[in-house]
């Protein structure tokens, strides 16, 4: 495919104020894409009632979005390396905006699910090249700050969905959850066309996008997601549902085996096993998956613990949990300034140790804790997560060569979604054995498992201290 014309911009990042204009577009796009992954959860009962659907059917309003994002993230990232990150981003935002309009006027569950799937495809276009655009926007000496801002927006958006939804639903009906995306999407498209940077490094020789590889990628991720999702749900009819879930999961793993073997013969693989051969990149991916699994375990388990075992109201529980994302907001700029002064692996290891300690302390709370005891533990988790995320993302984005920035960006998003899915499935499995309600045993065990996942992530991060970074990582954002 033809490469976009080289723009008349500096090699190493954009100058100010162009940098701030581009970053504003990047932030708005990633915020709305991540937010829409969870913003619908609170409205599901109302959607099911209005569209005459069951709860199990309505959950596909969420699943359709998540699966669509996951299965095309890597193909779109690879496409960004070929035709330009800004082009993939802008087309993704256009699809996201149009599908949001379709979701607004959906009058049946099937129509809404289809619109949400298209919305997920558009969001994947935004997420897949998000970090690659940050790398192009900031000079290498300041890339840590750019990644810190980006990481803070992703982290806060991923947990802000219920709060934003509650605010909108308090004054409007559920279609407005999607309608508000339309003017915002148009604004991002107009500003992005003017300010987003072009690719500055040509795609690698032999790089192409194969239809067979794309199909195998879609099949692998969708089957594994569906199988894992069904395994986490107790089957009231017996073992049949579990057997079916295992069959789907094993089919996904079989497709994955064929897919990865095929990728090993590719000069520039769609599933970037060439990047996973870079030890520091592979360890950073493991760190990210385990950390996001820990975060998802905690985020879903904590409301059950606060509402059920501790008797807090919904408002009280929401305010207590808010201490976590607020702490991320506080720590993110600090972490950004520390990048480059201290090794990313060390910063991530310290942050994840803090997070693991906070999760363990939350699990060890007494039966009637004071709000202050809950808040400082939440804050410790958030501070630790904020210290880990930006340095880890910095390593993922900068350790590959510049012409593979899209693939690295896609893997960053894939690791986050994989970790979150894994955390949700592990929690569902725990709740299928130990009740989510009552004495809080199920949520407490989930927090213990979350602390273990955070500890594992910390070990992966610290192992990077013994792993030299590849020489091309020092080339910075400009390549």
matplotlib code that plots the C-alpha trace (Angstrom):
import matplotlib.pyplot as plt

x = [0.0, 1.1, 2.7, 1.4, 3.5, 6.1, 4.9, 7.0, 7.4, 10.4, 11.7, 11.6, 8.0, 5.8, 6.6, 4.4, 1.6, 1.0, 1.9, -0.8, -3.4, -2.6, -2.5, -5.9, -7.4, -5.6, -6.9, -10.5, -10.5, -9.1, -11.3, -14.5, -13.4, -12.4, -15.4, -17.9, -16.7, -18.4, -20.8, -23.7, -23.5, -25.6, -28.3, -28.6, -31.7, -33.6, -32.4, -33.6, -37.0, -37.6, -36.5, -38.3, -35.1, -33.8, -30.7, -28.6, -29.5, -28.9, -25.4, -24.5, -24.8, -21.5, -20.0, -20.4, -18.4, -15.6, -15.3, -15.2, -12.4, -10.4, -10.5, -9.5, -7.1, -3.9, -5.0, -5.8, -2.5, -0.7, -2.7, -1.5, 2.1, 1.2, -1.1, -0.6, -1.7, -3.7, -5.7, -6.7, -7.5, -9.7, -11.6, -12.1, -13.5, -15.8, -17.1, -17.5, -19.5, -21.8, -22.5, -23.2, -25.9, -27.3, -27.3, -29.1, -32.1, -32.0, -35.5, -34.7, -32.0, -30.6, -30.1, -28.5, -26.1, -25.1, -24.6, -22.4, -20.3, -19.7, -18.9, -16.3, -14.7, -14.4, -13.1, -10.5, -9.3, -8.8, -7.2, -4.9, -2.8, -3.3, 0.2, 1.9, 0.4, 1.7, 5.1, 5.0, 3.7, 6.3, 10.0, 11.9, 13.1, 9.5, 7.8, 7.5, 5.2, 3.1, 2.7, 1.8, -1.0, -2.3, -2.1, -3.9, -6.8, -7.1, -7.0, -9.6, -11.8, -11.9, -13.4, -15.5, -18.1, -20.7, -20.3, -20.7, -23.7, -25.3, -25.0, -26.5, -29.3, -30.3, -31.5, -32.0, -32.8, -30.3, -30.1, -28.3, -25.4, -24.7, -26.1, -23.5, -20.7, -21.9, -21.0, -17.8, -16.9, -17.4, -15.2, -12.4, -12.6, -12.3, -9.5, -7.7, -7.6, -5.8, -3.4, -2.6, 0.9, 1.8, 4.0, 7.6, 9.1, 8.3, 6.8, 9.2, 10.1, 7.7, 5.0, 1.6, -1.9, -3.1, -6.8, -6.1, -4.1, -6.9, -9.5, -7.4, -6.8, -10.5, -11.4, -8.7, -9.6, -13.4, -13.5, -11.1, -13.2, -16.5, -15.2, -13.6, -16.7, -19.0, -16.6, -17.0, -20.8, -22.4, -24.6, -27.9, -28.7, -25.7, -22.5, -23.6, -22.9, -19.5, -18.7, -19.7, -17.6, -14.5, -15.2, -15.3, -12.1, -10.2, -11.3, -9.9, -6.6, -6.4, -6.9, -4.3, -1.8, -2.3, -2.2, 1.0, 2.8, 1.8, 3.0, 6.5, 7.0, 6.0, 8.6, 6.4, 3.8, 0.3, 0.5, 3.8, 5.8, 8.9, 8.3, 7.7, 11.2, 12.5, 12.8, 12.0, 8.9, 7.7, 8.2, 6.3, 3.4, 3.3, 3.4, 0.5, -1.8, -1.3, -1.7, -5.0, -6.3, -5.7, -7.4, -10.5, -10.7, -10.7, -13.0, -15.8, -15.3, -15.2, -18.8, -20.0, -17.8, -18.8, -22.5, -23.1, -20.6, -20.0, -23.5, -22.5, -25.1, -24.5, -23.5, -21.1, -19.6, -19.1, -17.4, -15.1, -14.0, -13.4, -10.2, -8.6, -8.8, -8.2, -4.9, -4.0, -4.6, -2.3, 0.5, 0.5, 2.3, 4.8, 5.5, 5.9, 8.6, 10.4, 10.6, 14.1, 15.5, 15.0, 14.5, 11.0, 11.2, 12.1, 9.3, 6.8, 8.0, 7.7, 4.2, 2.9, 4.3, 2.3, -0.8, -0.4, 0.0, -3.1, -5.2, -4.0, -4.9, -8.3, -8.8, -7.7, -10.2, -12.2, -15.9, -16.9, -14.2, -14.2, -14.4, -11.0, -9.5, -11.0, -10.0, -6.3, -6.1, -7.9, -5.6, -2.5, -3.8, -4.3, -1.0, 0.7, -1.2, -0.4, 3.3, 3.3, 1.3, 3.1, 6.6, 5.4, 3.6, 6.7, 8.7, 6.1, 6.0, 9.7, 11.4, 10.3, 11.8, 9.8, 8.4, 6.7, 5.1, 1.6, 2.1, 3.4, 0.5, -1.9, -0.3, -0.5, -4.3, -4.6, -2.7, -5.1, -8.2, -6.8, -6.0, -9.4, -11.1, -9.0, -9.8, -13.5, -13.5, -11.5, -13.9, -16.9, -15.3, -14.8, -18.4, -19.6, -18.1, -18.3, -21.2, -20.7, -23.2, -23.5, -20.4, -18.1, -16.0, -16.2, -15.1, -12.4, -11.0, -11.1, -9.0, -6.5, -6.2, -5.9, -3.0, -1.3, -1.8, -0.3, 2.6, 3.2, 3.1, 5.7, 8.0, 7.8, 8.5, 11.6, 13.0, 13.4, 16.2, 18.3, 17.2, 19.1, 16.9, 17.4, 19.6, 16.9, 14.9, 17.2, 16.1, 13.1, 9.9, 11.0, 12.7]
y = [0.0, 3.5, 5.4, 8.9, 11.9, 13.0, 16.1, 19.2, 18.6, 18.0, 14.4, 14.2, 15.1, 18.1, 21.7, 23.6, 24.6, 21.9, 19.2, 20.3, 20.4, 16.9, 15.6, 17.1, 15.2, 12.0, 12.4, 13.0, 10.1, 7.5, 8.8, 8.3, 4.9, 3.5, 5.1, 3.5, 0.0, 0.4, 3.3, 1.1, -1.3, 0.8, 1.2, -2.5, -3.2, -0.3, -1.3, -4.9, -3.7, -1.2, -3.5, -6.6, -8.5, -10.8, -9.9, -12.6, -11.1, -7.5, -8.3, -8.6, -4.8, -4.8, -8.0, -6.9, -3.8, -5.6, -8.5, -6.1, -4.0, -7.1, -9.0, -6.1, -4.2, -5.9, -5.8, -2.1, -1.4, -3.2, -1.2, 1.9, 1.0, 0.7, 3.6, 5.9, 6.1, 9.3, 7.8, 4.7, 7.0, 9.3, 6.5, 4.8, 7.9, 8.4, 4.8, 5.3, 8.5, 7.1, 3.9, 6.0, 7.8, 4.4, 3.2, 6.4, 5.5, 1.7, 0.4, -3.3, -5.2, -6.7, -3.2, -1.9, -4.9, -4.4, -0.7, -1.5, -4.0, -1.2, 1.2, -1.3, -1.5, 2.3, 2.3, -0.3, 2.1, 4.7, 2.5, 0.5, 3.5, 5.7, 5.1, 5.3, 8.8, 9.8, 8.6, 10.8, 13.8, 14.1, 14.4, 11.4, 13.5, 14.3, 11.1, 9.9, 12.9, 12.2, 8.6, 9.6, 11.9, 9.2, 6.5, 8.7, 9.3, 5.6, 4.6, 7.2, 6.6, 2.8, 3.3, 6.4, 4.7, 4.0, 7.5, 9.3, 7.0, 7.8, 11.5, 11.2, 8.8, 11.1, 13.7, 11.7, 8.3, 5.6, 6.7, 9.8, 7.7, 7.3, 10.6, 12.6, 10.8, 12.4, 16.0, 15.0, 12.7, 15.4, 17.8, 15.2, 14.5, 18.2, 18.9, 15.6, 16.3, 19.5, 18.5, 14.8, 13.9, 11.8, 8.6, 9.6, 6.1, 3.8, 0.4, -2.5, -4.4, -7.3, -5.8, -6.6, -7.3, -10.8, -11.6, -15.1, -13.7, -11.2, -14.0, -16.2, -13.3, -12.6, -16.3, -16.8, -13.9, -14.2, -18.0, -17.6, -14.6, -16.4, -19.7, -18.0, -15.8, -18.9, -20.8, -18.0, -18.4, -21.1, -23.3, -24.0, -26.9, -29.0, -29.7, -29.2, -25.5, -26.0, -28.6, -26.3, -23.5, -25.8, -26.8, -23.1, -22.3, -25.3, -24.4, -20.9, -22.3, -24.6, -21.7, -19.8, -22.6, -22.6, -18.8, -18.4, -21.1, -19.2, -16.0, -17.4, -17.6, -13.9, -11.2, -8.8, -10.8, -9.5, -11.0, -9.4, -12.4, -10.5, -8.0, -10.7, -11.9, -8.7, -9.7, -6.4, -6.0, -9.5, -8.9, -5.5, -7.3, -9.9, -7.1, -5.3, -8.4, -9.4, -5.8, -5.2, -8.6, -7.5, -4.2, -5.7, -8.3, -5.5, -3.1, -5.7, -7.3, -4.1, -3.0, -6.4, -6.1, -2.6, -2.9, -6.5, -7.2, -3.6, -2.3, 0.9, 2.7, 3.0, 6.6, 5.8, 2.9, 5.0, 7.8, 5.3, 3.6, 7.1, 7.3, 4.8, 6.7, 10.0, 8.6, 7.6, 11.2, 12.4, 9.9, 9.9, 13.2, 12.3, 9.0, 10.9, 13.0, 10.0, 8.2, 8.6, 9.3, 5.8, 2.5, 1.7, -1.7, -0.4, 2.2, -0.4, -2.9, -0.4, 0.7, -2.9, -3.7, -0.8, -2.0, -5.6, -4.3, -2.1, -5.1, -7.4, -4.8, -4.3, -8.1, -8.0, -5.3, -6.0, -6.8, -3.2, -0.9, 2.9, 4.8, 6.3, 2.8, 1.9, 5.2, 5.1, 1.5, 2.4, 5.3, 3.1, 0.8, 3.8, 5.4, 2.0, 1.5, 5.1, 4.6, 1.3, 2.2, 5.1, 3.6, 0.2, 1.8, 3.8, 0.6, -1.1, 1.8, 2.6, -0.8, -1.8, 0.1, 3.1, 1.3, -1.2, 1.5, 0.6, -3.1, -2.0, 0.3, -2.5, -4.9, -2.3, -2.2, -5.9, -6.5, -4.2, -5.9, -9.4, -8.6, -7.1, -10.1, -12.5, -10.7, -10.7, -14.5, -15.3, -13.3, -15.1, -18.4, -17.4, -16.2, -19.5, -21.3, -18.6, -16.2, -12.6, -11.6, -12.3, -12.4, -11.1, -14.3, -14.3, -10.7, -11.1, -14.1, -12.1, -9.3, -11.9, -13.2, -9.6, -9.0, -12.2, -11.0, -7.6, -9.3, -11.4, -8.3, -6.7, -9.6, -9.4, -5.7, -6.1, -8.8, -6.1, -4.6, -7.6, -7.3, -4.8, -2.7, -3.2, -0.6, 0.8, 1.8, 4.8, 6.3, 7.8, 8.8, 10.0, 6.7]
z = [0.0, -0.7, 2.1, 3.0, 1.8, 4.3, 6.2, 6.8, 10.5, 12.7, 12.9, 16.7, 17.8, 17.0, 18.1, 20.5, 20.2, 17.5, 20.0, 22.4, 19.6, 18.5, 22.1, 22.8, 19.9, 21.0, 24.6, 23.5, 21.2, 23.6, 26.4, 24.6, 23.1, 26.5, 28.3, 26.0, 27.0, 30.4, 30.1, 29.1, 32.1, 34.4, 31.7, 30.8, 33.0, 31.4, 27.9, 28.5, 29.7, 27.0, 24.2, 25.6, 26.1, 28.9, 31.0, 29.2, 25.9, 26.9, 28.1, 24.4, 24.2, 26.2, 24.7, 21.1, 21.7, 23.6, 21.1, 18.2, 19.7, 20.7, 17.3, 15.0, 17.3, 15.8, 12.2, 12.4, 14.2, 11.4, 8.8, 10.6, 10.0, 6.3, 5.5, 8.4, 12.0, 11.5, 8.6, 10.7, 13.7, 11.7, 9.8, 13.2, 14.7, 11.7, 12.1, 15.9, 15.4, 12.7, 14.7, 17.8, 15.8, 14.8, 18.4, 19.5, 17.2, 17.7, 18.2, 18.7, 20.6, 17.4, 15.9, 19.1, 19.3, 15.6, 16.2, 19.3, 17.2, 14.6, 17.5, 18.7, 15.3, 15.3, 18.8, 17.8, 15.1, 17.7, 20.3, 18.0, 16.9, 20.1, 21.6, 18.2, 17.6, 21.1, 20.1, 16.9, 18.8, 21.6, 21.2, 22.7, 25.6, 26.7, 25.6, 29.2, 29.9, 26.9, 27.9, 31.5, 30.3, 27.9, 30.6, 33.1, 30.6, 29.9, 33.5, 34.6, 31.6, 32.2, 35.7, 35.0, 32.9, 35.7, 37.2, 33.8, 33.0, 36.3, 35.6, 32.2, 33.2, 36.0, 33.5, 30.3, 28.8, 27.7, 24.0, 25.2, 26.3, 22.6, 21.3, 23.1, 21.2, 17.9, 18.4, 20.2, 17.4, 14.8, 16.8, 17.1, 13.3, 12.4, 14.8, 14.1, 10.4, 11.1, 13.8, 13.9, 12.8, 9.7, 9.8, 9.4, 8.9, 5.9, 6.6, 6.8, 3.6, 3.1, 5.3, 4.0, 5.4, 4.6, 4.6, 5.9, 8.8, 9.6, 9.6, 11.8, 14.2, 14.5, 15.0, 17.6, 19.8, 19.4, 20.2, 23.2, 24.5, 24.1, 25.6, 28.6, 29.1, 29.2, 31.5, 34.1, 34.3, 36.3, 34.2, 35.9, 33.7, 34.5, 32.7, 29.1, 29.1, 30.6, 28.0, 25.3, 26.7, 26.8, 23.2, 22.1, 24.1, 22.8, 19.3, 19.8, 21.1, 18.1, 15.7, 17.7, 17.3, 13.5, 13.4, 15.4, 13.4, 10.2, 11.7, 12.3, 8.6, 8.0, 7.5, 9.4, 11.4, 12.1, 15.5, 16.4, 17.6, 16.3, 19.1, 21.6, 20.9, 22.4, 26.1, 27.6, 25.4, 26.3, 30.0, 29.7, 28.1, 30.9, 33.4, 31.7, 31.4, 35.0, 36.3, 34.4, 35.5, 39.1, 38.5, 36.9, 39.7, 42.3, 40.5, 40.1, 43.5, 45.6, 45.0, 46.2, 49.3, 50.1, 49.5, 50.8, 53.6, 54.8, 54.3, 52.5, 50.3, 46.5, 46.9, 49.7, 47.8, 44.7, 46.7, 48.5, 45.2, 43.7, 45.8, 43.5, 40.2, 42.0, 43.2, 39.7, 38.5, 41.3, 40.5, 36.7, 36.2, 38.9, 37.1, 33.9, 35.3, 36.8, 33.4, 32.1, 35.5, 36.8, 35.0, 33.9, 35.4, 38.8, 38.8, 37.7, 40.3, 43.1, 41.9, 41.6, 45.1, 46.4, 44.5, 45.8, 49.3, 49.0, 47.6, 50.4, 53.0, 51.5, 51.7, 55.4, 56.4, 59.6, 59.5, 60.2, 58.8, 59.0, 55.8, 56.3, 56.5, 53.2, 51.5, 52.3, 51.1, 47.8, 47.4, 47.9, 45.1, 42.8, 43.6, 42.8, 39.6, 38.5, 39.1, 37.1, 34.1, 32.4, 32.7, 31.5, 28.5, 27.8, 27.5, 25.3, 22.9, 22.7, 22.7, 19.2, 16.1, 14.9, 11.8, 14.2, 16.4, 15.2, 16.2, 19.6, 20.1, 19.1, 21.6, 24.3, 23.9, 23.4, 26.7, 28.6, 27.1, 27.6, 31.2, 31.9, 30.3, 32.3, 35.5, 34.8, 34.0, 37.1, 39.2, 37.6, 38.4, 42.1, 42.4, 40.9, 43.9, 46.7, 46.8, 45.9, 48.6, 52.3, 54.4, 51.6, 51.3, 47.5, 47.0, 49.7, 47.9, 44.6, 46.3, 47.5, 43.9, 42.7, 45.1, 43.7, 40.1, 41.0, 42.7, 39.6, 37.5, 39.8, 39.4, 35.6, 35.8, 38.0, 35.7, 33.1, 35.2, 34.1, 30.5, 28.3, 26.1, 22.3, 20.7, 18.5, 21.6, 22.1, 18.8, 20.4, 19.0, 15.7, 14.6]

ax = plt.figure().add_subplot(projection="3d")
ax.plot(x, y, z, "-o")
ax.set_aspect("equal")
plt.show()
